[in-house]
Amino acid sequence: MEPRVETQSEPTIVESSDARSPSSGVNATLRILDLIAARGPSSLADLTRELGLAKSTVHRICGVLVDRAWAVREPDGRFGLGIRALRLGSNATELPVVIAFRTVAASFLDELDETIALAVVDGDESLYIAMEETSQPVRYVTHVGSKSPAFASASGRIVLASQPDEAVTALFAGRALITPTGRRLSGLPELRTILDEIRGNGLAENWDETARGLYAGSVPITNDAGTTLAALTTLIPRSRVTPERHETVVACLREHGRRLSELVGWLPAYASRASTTD
């Protein structure tokens, strides 16, 4: 079963009520993005001081940018560029993490000949941004741009496990958590249990939760600061994941995840954070 692909709507720019001209809110928004792009992750106080804007205005604009994935909020409260802002400057296939992925993917295919993918979390969904497919005739059919619920997919769960509990709660509280194959989680308590287990072993796995007959395993790709940037995921028909081969697959996935993390360790946090607001 192929994941559903949805089209993102264009971001909405909110202008401050005390704007002196119709364009002042847009100007403030662009100045904030320009400063974050030039300086890297910046605190609310830094943005307010450097730009000479009212703190309430900066806080309001940053909230909108985070909500629309043009910015991300770090655990320490600083704001960095989000995946949508980065896509303005380069095609997703040219992002450094995708370029590094190609090197790792080639090695993974040489060793296992199984589909390997790179995913980020966009809002409450896991999004494939790069993929190399197995040459074997029986395979899971999907493509770059496909999405799946982050709470259900191995790639989404590995990223969510790096997030604070309040961010996960903000995304999924009060929602029916039903996987694409119909398994119903018992709400946030079960999701938290799953994420706790993932944090403990650094690996997310699921069987038949995003597609029947599919095994998915995922490890985090982190930078030198320990921030999760993306998920490295393999997608394999269950018939090829025997107990003996399962151990080989997991070991290979972990090894290539470490290698990719080393290659992109210099990158700032950007793509994989779930959007949250105050």
C-alpha positions in Angstrom: 0.0 0.0 0.0 1.5 3.3 -1.0 1.5 6.1 1.6 -0.8 9.0 1.0 0.7 12.2 -0.4 -0.7 15.5 0.7 0.0 19.0 -0.7 1.1 21.5 1.8 -0.6 24.9 1.7 1.4 28.1 1.5 2.5 29.6 4.8 0.5 32.5 6.2 2.3 35.6 7.3 0.6 37.4 10.2 1.3 41.2 10.4 1.3 42.9 13.8 -1.7 44.9 14.7 0.4 48.0 15.4 2.0 48.0 12.0 2.6 51.4 10.6 2.3 50.2 7.0 0.8 47.2 5.3 4.2 45.7 4.6 5.8 46.2 8.0 4.7 42.7 9.2 6.2 41.1 6.1 9.4 43.1 6.5 9.7 42.0 10.1 9.2 38.4 9.2 11.8 38.5 6.5 14.3 40.3 8.7 13.9 37.6 11.4 14.5 34.8 8.8 17.5 36.7 7.4 19.1 37.0 10.8 18.5 33.4 11.7 20.0 32.3 8.4 23.1 34.5 9.0 23.6 33.8 12.7 22.2 30.4 13.2 19.8 29.5 16.0 18.9 32.6 17.9 17.0 33.4 21.1 14.0 35.6 21.3 16.2 38.2 23.2 18.9 38.1 20.5 16.3 38.6 17.7 14.6 41.5 19.6 17.9 43.2 20.4 19.5 42.8 17.0 16.4 43.9 15.0 15.1 46.6 17.3 11.6 45.1 17.2 9.1 44.8 20.1 9.5 41.5 21.9 5.8 40.8 21.5 6.1 41.2 17.7 9.1 38.9 17.5 7.4 36.3 19.7 4.2 36.4 17.6 6.0 36.1 14.3 8.3 33.3 15.5 5.2 31.4 16.7 3.7 31.6 13.2 7.0 30.6 11.6 7.4 27.5 13.8 3.8 26.5 13.3 4.2 26.6 9.5 7.7 24.8 9.6 9.6 27.9 8.4 11.4 27.8 11.7 12.1 25.3 14.5 12.4 25.9 18.2 15.4 24.2 19.9 15.1 22.6 23.3 17.0 25.6 24.8 14.4 28.0 23.3 16.4 29.3 20.4 14.9 29.6 16.9 16.5 28.0 13.8 15.5 27.6 10.2 12.9 25.0 9.4 12.6 22.7 6.5 10.5 25.1 4.4 13.0 27.9 4.7 15.8 25.6 3.6 13.9 24.5 0.6 13.8 28.0 -0.7 17.5 28.0 -1.2 18.0 24.6 -2.6 16.2 21.6 -3.9 15.6 18.9 -1.3 17.9 16.6 -3.3 20.8 19.0 -2.8 20.6 19.3 0.9 23.9 18.3 2.6 22.2 15.5 4.5 20.7 14.1 1.3 24.1 14.2 -0.5 25.7 12.4 2.5 22.9 9.9 2.5 23.7 8.8 -1.1 27.1 7.7 0.0 25.8 5.7 2.9 22.9 4.3 0.9 25.2 2.9 -1.8 27.1 0.9 0.9 23.9 -0.3 2.5 22.6 -1.6 -0.8 25.9 -3.3 -1.5 25.6 -5.2 1.8 21.9 -6.0 2.0 20.2 -5.0 -1.2 17.2 -3.6 0.7 15.4 -0.3 0.3 17.0 2.5 2.4 15.4 5.9 2.9 16.0 9.2 4.7 13.0 10.9 6.4 12.2 14.0 8.4 9.2 14.9 10.5 7.0 17.6 9.0 4.4 18.6 11.5 2.8 15.3 12.6 3.9 13.3 9.6 7.0 11.5 8.5 8.2 12.6 5.1 10.7 10.8 2.8 13.2 13.2 1.4 15.6 10.6 -0.2 15.5 7.0 -1.1 17.4 4.2 -2.8 15.5 1.1 -3.7 16.4 -2.6 -3.7 16.9 -4.4 -6.9 14.8 -7.3 -5.7 11.5 -7.8 -7.5 9.4 -8.0 -4.3 9.6 -4.6 -2.6 7.7 -2.0 -0.8 6.5 0.6 -3.3 6.8 4.2 -2.2 8.7 7.3 -3.3 10.3 10.5 -2.2 7.6 12.9 -1.0 5.4 10.2 0.5 4.2 10.7 4.0 2.9 8.6 6.9 1.7 9.4 10.4 4.7 10.1 12.5 3.2 8.3 15.5 2.9 5.1 13.5 6.0 4.9 11.3 9.4 3.8 12.5 11.0 6.9 11.0 8.5 9.2 12.7 8.9 7.5 16.0 12.7 7.7 16.0 12.4 11.5 15.6 9.6 11.9 18.1 11.6 10.0 20.6 14.2 12.8 20.6 11.5 15.4 21.4 10.4 16.5 24.8 7.2 15.0 26.1 5.3 18.3 25.9 6.0 18.5 22.1 4.6 15.0 21.5 1.6 15.9 23.7 0.9 19.0 21.8 0.8 17.1 18.5 -1.2 14.1 19.5 -3.3 14.7 22.7 -6.9 14.0 22.2 -6.5 12.3 18.8 -7.4 8.8 17.8 -4.0 7.2 17.0 -4.9 4.6 14.4 -2.1 3.3 12.1 -2.6 3.0 8.3 -3.2 -0.7 8.7 -5.9 -0.2 11.4 -4.1 -0.8 14.7 -5.4 1.5 17.3 -3.0 2.8 20.0 -4.4 3.4 23.4 -3.8 7.1 23.2 -0.8 9.0 24.4 0.1 6.5 27.2 0.9 3.8 24.7 2.8 6.2 22.4 4.9 7.4 25.3 5.7 3.8 26.2 6.8 3.1 22.6 9.0 6.3 22.6 10.5 5.4 25.9 11.6 2.0 24.6 13.1 3.7 21.5 15.1 6.1 23.6 16.4 3.2 25.5 17.8 1.3 22.6 18.2 3.9 19.8 16.2 1.9 17.4 12.6 2.1 16.2 11.0 -0.9 14.5 7.5 -1.8 13.4 5.8 -4.7 11.7 2.6 -4.3 9.7 1.8 -0.9 11.1 2.3 1.3 8.0 1.7 -1.4 5.4 0.8 -5.1 5.7 3.7 -7.4 5.3 6.2 -4.7 5.8 9.1 -4.5 8.3 10.5 -1.0 9.0 13.6 -0.2 11.1 14.9 3.2 11.8 17.8 4.9 13.6 18.4 8.6 14.3 20.8 10.8 12.4 22.3 13.3 14.8 24.7 16.2 14.6 27.6 16.8 16.9 25.4 18.5 19.5 23.2 15.3 19.7 20.2 16.8 17.9 18.2 14.4 15.8 18.3 15.8 12.2 16.5 12.9 10.4 15.8 9.2 10.4 17.6 6.5 8.4 15.1 3.8 7.6 15.0 0.5 5.9 11.8 -0.9 4.4 11.8 -4.7 3.8 9.1 -7.3 3.1 8.6 -9.4 6.2 9.2 -12.6 4.3 12.9 -11.5 4.0 13.3 -10.7 7.7 14.0 -14.0 9.3 15.3 -14.0 13.0 18.8 -14.5 11.8 18.7 -11.9 9.1 16.9 -9.5 11.4 20.1 -9.2 13.5 22.2 -8.5 10.4 19.7 -5.8 9.2 19.7 -4.1 12.6 23.5 -4.1 12.9 23.9 -2.8 9.4 21.3 -0.1 9.9 23.0 1.1 13.2 26.5 1.1 11.5 25.3 3.2 8.6 23.3 5.5 10.9 26.5 6.2 12.8 28.4 6.8 9.6 25.9 9.2 8.3 25.8 11.0 11.6 29.5 11.5 11.4 29.3 12.9 7.9 26.6 15.5 8.9 27.8 16.2 12.4 28.6 19.8 11.5 25.0 20.6 10.4 22.8 22.7 12.6 19.4 21.4 13.7 16.8 22.1 11.1 14.5 19.6 9.5 13.1 17.1 11.8 11.5 18.8 14.7 7.8 18.6 15.3 6.3 22.1 15.1 5.2 23.4 18.5 4.1 26.8 19.7 3.9 28.3 23.1 
